[in-house]
């Protein structure tokens, strides 16, 4: 949990710093630093879903779970 917390703080600080360097605005930097990690988390969720599906399609059919064929026929 500590690693997650320190990563979150680092992410917030980087987002704030980059935005401040580009805009010079504390309010814009704070807004971006608050919103960007949330957007990034949602993007990461869908990225993982795509990679899971990509990984399943690369496995030989004999190694796929029996229910995997249901997802590929739709």
N, C-alpha and C positions, 0 to 999 in steps of 0.2 A: 504494500500500500504506500509506503514511503517513496518508493521509486515512481509510482504513478503521480503522487503529489508533486514531487520535484520536477518531473517531466511537464506536468501541467503548468507549474510556475514558470519554467523555462519557456514553454510555448507562448504563454501570455506575454512574457517580457520581450521575446523576439518579435511577436506580432506588433506590440506597442512600439518598440524601437524602430522597426522598419517603417511603419506608418508615420511615426513622428519625423523620421529622417526625410520621408518623401513629402510630407504635408506641412510640418512645423506646427501642427495643431494637436494640442493635448486632448481635446474632446473627440476629434476624429480618431486619434490613436486609441483612446480608451474604448470607443465604440467598436472599432475593428478588433481590438484585442479581446473583447467580450464575445463578439459574434463569430469570428473566424474559427476558433476551436470547435464550436458547436457545429458549424458547417462542415468542417474537416472530419468530425466524428461521423456525421451522417454519410459523407462521401466514402469514408473508410468502410462503413458497414456494407454499402453496395459494391464497393471494390472487392471485398472479401467474398461476397455472393458470386460475383462474376468469376473470380479465381477458383472458387470451389467447383463451379460448373465446368470451367475450363479443365480443371484437374480430372474430373470424372470422365469427360469426353476423351481424354488422352489415355485412360486406362484401358487395357484390353477388356473386352466384354466379359470374359470369364472372371475378372477380378472385381467387377462392379457388383454392388448390392442387387439383389433380385428385383427390388422396386425401382431401380434406376431407369429402366426402359420406359416407365410411365412419364417421366419428365421430358424425355426426348421425342415422344410422339405427339405432344400437344402442339 
